């Protein structure tokens, strides 16, 4: 499985999320997330929120 996380304020990837998800094996059907208020580097801008999304997602994997 492949989870994508995006920012609502990323000027680099804005609008390309659907294209990226369609091309990455394992991304279809995953609960992809958009985090509000981050920039292109979510791990730096919204680290705690990103970590929470990833932990929740990993806990739900079989």
N, CA, C and O atoms as a GROMACS GRO file, in nm:
protein
  248
    1UNK      N    1   0.081  -0.120   0.000
    1UNK     CA    2   0.000   0.000   0.000
    1UNK      C    3   0.086   0.126   0.000
    1UNK      O    4   0.196   0.128   0.054
    2UNK      N    5   0.033   0.230  -0.060
    2UNK     CA    6   0.106   0.356  -0.075
    2UNK      C    7   0.011   0.470  -0.038
    2UNK      O    8  -0.089   0.491  -0.106
    3UNK      N    9   0.042   0.542   0.068
    3UNK     CA   10  -0.041   0.654   0.113
    3UNK      C   11   0.022   0.785   0.067
    3UNK      O   12   0.142   0.806   0.081
    4UNK      N   13  -0.060   0.872   0.012
    4UNK     CA   14  -0.015   1.005  -0.026
    4UNK      C   15  -0.071   1.107   0.072
    4UNK      O   16  -0.188   1.101   0.110
    5UNK      N   17   0.014   1.200   0.112
    5UNK     CA   18  -0.032   1.313   0.192
    5UNK      C   19   0.007   1.440   0.118
    5UNK      O   20   0.117   1.451   0.064
    6UNK      N   21  -0.084   1.533   0.117
    6UNK     CA   22  -0.063   1.658   0.044
    6UNK      C   23  -0.093   1.775   0.135
    6UNK      O   24  -0.157   1.761   0.240
    7UNK      N   25  -0.047   1.890   0.095
    7UNK     CA   26  -0.079   2.015   0.163
    7UNK      C   27  -0.176   2.094   0.077
    7UNK      O   28  -0.171   2.088  -0.046
    8UNK      N   29  -0.265   2.166   0.142
    8UNK     CA   30  -0.356   2.252   0.066
    8UNK      C   31  -0.287   2.378   0.016
    8UNK      O   32  -0.345   2.455  -0.060
    9UNK      N   33  -0.162   2.399   0.059
    9UNK     CA   34  -0.089   2.522   0.024
    9UNK      C   35   0.041   2.495  -0.050
    9UNK      O   36   0.129   2.582  -0.054
   10UNK      N   37   0.056   2.377  -0.110
   10UNK     CA   38   0.180   2.342  -0.179
   10UNK      C   39   0.176   2.393  -0.323
   10UNK      O   40   0.099   2.342  -0.403
   11UNK      N   41   0.258   2.493  -0.356
   11UNK     CA   42   0.256   2.547  -0.492
   11UNK      C   43   0.320   2.454  -0.595
   11UNK      O   44   0.302   2.474  -0.715
   12UNK      N   45   0.393   2.354  -0.551
   12UNK     CA   46   0.463   2.265  -0.643
   12UNK      C   47   0.375   2.149  -0.689
   12UNK      O   48   0.370   2.119  -0.808
   13UNK      N   49   0.305   2.084  -0.596
   13UNK     CA   50   0.226   1.967  -0.633
   13UNK      C   51   0.077   1.996  -0.645
   13UNK      O   52  -0.001   1.905  -0.677
   14UNK      N   53   0.036   2.118  -0.620
   14UNK     CA   54  -0.107   2.151  -0.621
   14UNK      C   55  -0.172   2.110  -0.753
   14UNK      O   56  -0.127   2.149  -0.861
   15UNK      N   57  -0.278   2.033  -0.742
   15UNK     CA   58  -0.353   1.990  -0.859
   15UNK      C   59  -0.302   1.863  -0.925
   15UNK      O   60  -0.368   1.809  -1.014
   16UNK      N   61  -0.187   1.813  -0.884
   16UNK     CA   62  -0.130   1.693  -0.946
   16UNK      C   63  -0.158   1.567  -0.864
   16UNK      O   64  -0.113   1.459  -0.901
   17UNK      N   65  -0.231   1.580  -0.755
   17UNK     CA   66  -0.251   1.466  -0.667
   17UNK      C   67  -0.321   1.350  -0.736
   17UNK      O   68  -0.277   1.236  -0.722
   18UNK      N   69  -0.427   1.374  -0.809
   18UNK     CA   70  -0.500   1.266  -0.874
   18UNK      C   71  -0.415   1.195  -0.978
   18UNK      O   72  -0.420   1.073  -0.991
   19UNK      N   73  -0.336   1.270  -1.053
   19UNK     CA   74  -0.248   1.211  -1.154
   19UNK      C   75  -0.143   1.123  -1.087
   19UNK      O   76  -0.118   1.012  -1.132
   20UNK      N   77  -0.083   1.172  -0.980
   20UNK     CA   78   0.020   1.096  -0.908
   20UNK      C   79  -0.038   0.968  -0.851
   20UNK      O   80   0.020   0.860  -0.867
   21UNK      N   81  -0.152   0.978  -0.785
   21UNK     CA   82  -0.216   0.860  -0.725
   21UNK      C   83  -0.250   0.756  -0.831
   21UNK      O   84  -0.234   0.637  -0.807
   22UNK      N   85  -0.295   0.800  -0.947
   22UNK     CA   86  -0.331   0.708  -1.055
   22UNK      C   87  -0.210   0.633  -1.110
   22UNK      O   88  -0.225   0.522  -1.161
   23UNK      N   89  -0.092   0.691  -1.100
   23UNK     CA   90   0.028   0.630  -1.159
   23UNK      C   91   0.109   0.546  -1.061
   23UNK      O   92   0.193   0.466  -1.105
   24UNK      N   93   0.087   0.560  -0.931
   24UNK     CA   94   0.168   0.489  -0.832
   24UNK      C   95   0.102   0.357  -0.796
   24UNK      O   96  -0.011   0.356  -0.746
   25UNK      N   97   0.170   0.245  -0.820
   25UNK     CA   98   0.114   0.116  -0.780
   25UNK      C   99   0.089   0.112  -0.629
   25UNK      O  100   0.174   0.155  -0.550
   26UNK      N  101  -0.026   0.062  -0.590
   26UNK     CA  102  -0.059   0.050  -0.449
   26UNK      C  103  -0.129   0.170  -0.391
   26UNK      O  104  -0.172   0.167  -0.275
   27UNK      N  105  -0.142   0.278  -0.468
   27UNK     CA  106  -0.204   0.399  -0.415
   27UNK      C  107  -0.356   0.400  -0.429
   27UNK      O  108  -0.426   0.468  -0.354
   28UNK      N  109  -0.408   0.324  -0.524
   28UNK     CA  110  -0.552   0.322  -0.546
   28UNK      C  111  -0.624   0.270  -0.422
   28UNK      O  112  -0.584   0.170  -0.362
   29UNK      N  113  -0.729   0.339  -0.384
   29UNK     CA  114  -0.812   0.296  -0.273
   29UNK      C  115  -0.760   0.329  -0.134
   29UNK      O  116  -0.823   0.291  -0.035
   30UNK      N  117  -0.649   0.398  -0.125
   30UNK     CA  118  -0.595   0.435   0.007
   30UNK      C  119  -0.658   0.566   0.053
   30UNK      O  120  -0.703   0.646  -0.030
   31UNK      N  121  -0.662   0.590   0.184
   31UNK     CA  122  -0.725   0.712   0.236
   31UNK      C  123  -0.631   0.833   0.233
   31UNK      O  124  -0.589   0.882   0.337
   32UNK      N  125  -0.599   0.879   0.113
   32UNK     CA  126  -0.506   0.990   0.097
   32UNK      C  127  -0.558   1.114   0.170
   32UNK      O  128  -0.678   1.135   0.181
   33UNK      N  129  -0.465   1.195   0.220
   33UNK     CA  130  -0.500   1.306   0.309
   33UNK      C  131  -0.441   1.437   0.258
   33UNK      O  132  -0.329   1.441   0.208
   34UNK      N  133  -0.518   1.543   0.272
   34UNK     CA  134  -0.467   1.678   0.250
   34UNK      C  135  -0.461   1.748   0.386
   34UNK      O  136  -0.562   1.758   0.456
   35UNK      N  137  -0.342   1.795   0.422
   35UNK     CA  138  -0.321   1.862   0.549
   35UNK      C  139  -0.327   2.013   0.526
   35UNK      O  140  -0.260   2.066   0.437
   36UNK      N  141  -0.405   2.080   0.606
   36UNK     CA  142  -0.422   2.225   0.591
   36UNK      C  143  -0.305   2.301   0.652
   36UNK      O  144  -0.256   2.267   0.760
   37UNK      N  145  -0.260   2.404   0.581
   37UNK     CA  146  -0.162   2.497   0.634
   37UNK      C  147  -0.016   2.461   0.614
   37UNK      O  148   0.072   2.535   0.657
   38UNK      N  149   0.010   2.350   0.550
   38UNK     CA  150   0.150   2.313   0.525
   38UNK      C  151   0.196   2.364   0.391
   38UNK      O  152   0.117   2.410   0.309
   39UNK      N  153   0.324   2.355   0.368
   39UNK     CA  154   0.381   2.389   0.239
   39UNK      C  155   0.424   2.262   0.168
   39UNK      O  156   0.362   2.157   0.183
   40UNK      N  157   0.529   2.272   0.090
   40UNK     CA  158   0.578   2.157   0.015
   40UNK      C  159   0.645   2.053   0.104
   40UNK      O  160   0.643   1.934   0.073
   41UNK      N  161   0.703   2.097   0.215
   41UNK     CA  162   0.773   2.005   0.305
   41UNK      C  163   0.687   1.981   0.429
   41UNK      O  164   0.710   2.042   0.534
   42UNK      N  165   0.589   1.893   0.416
   42UNK     CA  166   0.496   1.868   0.526
   42UNK      C  167   0.566   1.823   0.653
   42UNK      O  168   0.524   1.860   0.763
   43UNK      N  169   0.671   1.744   0.640
   43UNK     CA  170   0.741   1.695   0.759
   43UNK      C  171   0.801   1.810   0.840
   43UNK      O  172   0.818   1.797   0.961
   44UNK      N  173   0.831   1.920   0.776
   44UNK     CA  174   0.885   2.036   0.847
   44UNK      C  175   0.774   2.132   0.891
   44UNK      O  176   0.780   2.188   1.001
   45UNK      N  177   0.675   2.150   0.806
   45UNK     CA  178   0.570   2.248   0.834
   45UNK      C  179   0.462   2.195   0.928
   45UNK      O  180   0.407   2.270   1.009
   46UNK      N  181   0.431   2.068   0.917
   46UNK     CA  182   0.320   2.009   0.994
   46UNK      C  183   0.358   1.871   1.046
   46UNK      O  184   0.280   1.776   1.034
   47UNK      N  185   0.476   1.860   1.102
   47UNK     CA  186   0.528   1.731   1.147
   47UNK      C  187   0.435   1.651   1.235
   47UNK      O  188   0.410   1.534   1.206
   48UNK      N  189   0.381   1.709   1.343
   48UNK     CA  190   0.292   1.631   1.430
   48UNK      C  191   0.165   1.582   1.359
   48UNK      O  192   0.122   1.469   1.381
   49UNK      N  193   0.107   1.666   1.274
   49UNK     CA  194  -0.012   1.624   1.201
   49UNK      C  195   0.022   1.512   1.103
   49UNK      O  196  -0.052   1.414   1.092
   50UNK      N  197   0.133   1.525   1.032
   50UNK     CA  198   0.175   1.422   0.938
   50UNK      C  199   0.202   1.291   1.010
   50UNK      O  200   0.160   1.185   0.964
   51UNK      N  201   0.270   1.297   1.122
   51UNK     CA  202   0.299   1.176   1.200
   51UNK      C  203   0.170   1.109   1.243
   51UNK      O  204   0.159   0.986   1.238
   52UNK      N  205   0.072   1.187   1.286
   52UNK     CA  206  -0.056   1.129   1.327
   52UNK      C  207  -0.126   1.058   1.214
   52UNK      O  208  -0.182   0.950   1.233
   53UNK      N  209  -0.125   1.118   1.096
   53UNK     CA  210  -0.186   1.056   0.978
   53UNK      C  211  -0.117   0.923   0.947
   53UNK      O  212  -0.183   0.823   0.922
   54UNK      N  213   0.016   0.924   0.949
   54UNK     CA  214   0.091   0.802   0.916
   54UNK      C  215   0.071   0.692   1.019
   54UNK      O  216   0.053   0.576   0.982
   55UNK      N  217   0.073   0.727   1.147
   55UNK     CA  218   0.052   0.626   1.252
   55UNK      C  219  -0.088   0.566   1.241
   55UNK      O  220  -0.104   0.444   1.249
   56UNK      N  221  -0.188   0.650   1.223
   56UNK     CA  222  -0.325   0.599   1.209
   56UNK      C  223  -0.336   0.506   1.089
   56UNK      O  224  -0.400   0.401   1.098
   57UNK      N  225  -0.276   0.543   0.978
   57UNK     CA  226  -0.281   0.461   0.857
   57UNK      C  227  -0.209   0.329   0.878
   57UNK      O  228  -0.262   0.223   0.844
   58UNK      N  229  -0.089   0.333   0.935
   58UNK     CA  230  -0.013   0.209   0.958
   58UNK      C  231  -0.084   0.117   1.056
   58UNK      O  232  -0.078  -0.005   1.040
   59UNK      N  233  -0.149   0.172   1.156
   59UNK     CA  234  -0.223   0.089   1.251
   59UNK      C  235  -0.341   0.018   1.186
   59UNK      O  236  -0.387  -0.085   1.237
   60UNK      N  237  -0.390   0.071   1.075
   60UNK     CA  238  -0.501   0.010   1.005
   60UNK      C  239  -0.463  -0.094   0.901
   60UNK      O  240  -0.550  -0.157   0.842
   61UNK      N  241  -0.333  -0.111   0.877
   61UNK     CA  242  -0.288  -0.208   0.778
   61UNK      C  243  -0.294  -0.349   0.835
   61UNK      O  244  -0.278  -0.370   0.955
   62UNK      N  245  -0.317  -0.445   0.748
   62UNK     CA  246  -0.318  -0.586   0.791
   62UNK      C  247  -0.178  -0.641   0.796
   62UNK      O  248  -0.160  -0.758   0.830
   0.00000   0.00000   0.00000
